[in-house]
Amino acid sequence: MQKKYIEITEEALARLNSGKFVPGSLHRRGKNGPIVFNAHKPRIRLKDKLIRFLEHGWVKESPARIKVYESIPKVIGTACIVGVLERDAKVAKEAIIDYELINRV
């Protein structure tokens, strides 16, 4: 049996010592260099900011997009669904315009 030494950062070692799992990759530095462990850094995802609740959904802002979500029950019928979509689209457009006006001042 051979002993191999692995270079590891203090943060990764602290997580291991506390009993947590540390995802990452092992590789050799150079042809005959030491084995190095690179811990994967977790991505920090910003939560979407709610702009407005709609009758059957919401309008939210992420760092890159404006998101509109609708979920309408089928039992109300096609004609009512179309009416709800038009009404919510109008409210969503007004909410986005108001949001932009408030944030630009």
C-alpha positions as CSV (number, residue, x, y, z in Angstrom):
1,M,0.0,0.0,0.0
2,Q,1.3,3.5,-0.9
3,K,0.8,6.7,1.0
4,K,-0.1,9.7,-1.1
5,Y,-0.3,13.3,0.2
6,I,-3.0,15.6,-1.1
7,E,-2.8,19.4,-0.9
8,I,-6.2,20.8,0.3
9,T,-7.3,24.2,1.4
10,E,-8.1,25.1,5.0
11,E,-11.7,25.8,4.2
12,A,-12.2,22.3,2.6
13,L,-10.4,20.6,5.5
14,A,-12.6,22.4,8.0
15,R,-15.7,21.2,6.2
16,L,-14.4,17.6,6.1
17,N,-13.5,17.8,9.8
18,S,-17.1,19.0,10.7
19,G,-18.4,15.9,8.9
20,K,-19.7,17.6,5.8
21,F,-19.3,16.5,2.1
22,V,-16.9,18.6,0.0
23,P,-17.5,18.2,-3.8
24,G,-14.4,18.9,-5.9
25,S,-11.8,17.4,-8.2
26,L,-8.4,15.8,-7.7
27,H,-5.6,16.3,-10.2
28,R,-1.8,16.2,-10.3
29,R,0.1,19.5,-10.5
30,G,2.5,18.9,-13.4
31,K,3.7,15.5,-14.5
32,N,5.2,14.4,-11.2
33,G,3.9,17.1,-8.9
34,P,1.7,16.8,-5.8
35,I,-1.9,15.7,-5.9
36,V,-4.1,18.7,-5.5
37,F,-7.8,18.8,-4.4
38,N,-9.9,21.7,-5.8
39,A,-13.1,22.2,-3.9
40,H,-16.0,23.3,-6.1
41,K,-17.4,26.7,-4.9
42,P,-21.1,26.8,-4.5
43,R,-22.9,29.2,-6.8
44,I,-24.8,31.9,-4.9
45,R,-28.1,32.5,-6.6
46,L,-30.0,35.7,-5.9
47,K,-33.7,35.3,-5.2
48,D,-36.1,36.9,-7.7
49,K,-37.7,40.1,-6.5
50,L,-41.5,40.1,-6.5
51,I,-42.9,43.0,-8.5
52,R,-46.6,42.1,-8.3
53,F,-49.0,39.3,-7.6
54,L,-51.5,38.6,-10.4
55,E,-55.0,37.0,-10.2
56,H,-53.5,33.6,-11.2
57,G,-49.7,34.2,-11.0
58,W,-47.0,36.8,-10.4
59,V,-44.5,39.1,-12.0
60,K,-40.9,38.9,-10.7
61,E,-37.5,40.4,-11.5
62,S,-34.3,38.4,-11.6
63,P,-30.8,40.0,-12.3
64,A,-31.2,39.2,-16.0
65,R,-35.0,38.9,-16.7
66,I,-38.5,40.0,-16.0
67,K,-40.6,36.8,-15.3
68,V,-44.3,36.5,-15.7
69,Y,-46.0,33.3,-14.5
70,E,-49.7,32.3,-15.0
71,S,-51.5,29.1,-13.9
72,I,-55.2,29.1,-14.8
73,P,-57.5,26.2,-14.0
74,K,-58.9,24.5,-17.1
75,V,-62.4,24.0,-15.6
76,I,-63.3,27.7,-16.1
77,G,-63.4,27.2,-19.9
78,T,-61.5,28.6,-22.9
79,A,-63.3,31.9,-23.2
80,C,-62.7,32.7,-19.5
81,I,-59.1,31.6,-19.8
82,V,-58.5,34.0,-22.7
83,G,-60.2,36.8,-20.7
84,V,-58.0,36.1,-17.6
85,L,-54.9,36.0,-19.8
86,E,-55.7,39.4,-21.3
87,R,-56.6,41.0,-18.0
88,D,-53.5,39.6,-16.2
89,A,-51.3,40.7,-19.2
90,K,-52.6,44.2,-18.9
91,V,-52.0,44.3,-15.1
92,A,-48.5,42.8,-15.6
93,K,-47.6,45.5,-18.2
94,E,-48.8,48.2,-15.9
95,A,-46.9,46.7,-12.9
96,I,-43.7,46.6,-14.9
97,I,-44.1,50.2,-16.1
98,D,-44.8,51.4,-12.5
99,Y,-41.9,49.4,-11.2
100,E,-39.5,51.0,-13.7
101,L,-40.8,54.5,-13.0
102,I,-40.4,54.1,-9.3
103,N,-36.8,52.6,-9.6
104,R,-35.5,55.2,-12.1
105,V,-36.3,58.2,-9.9
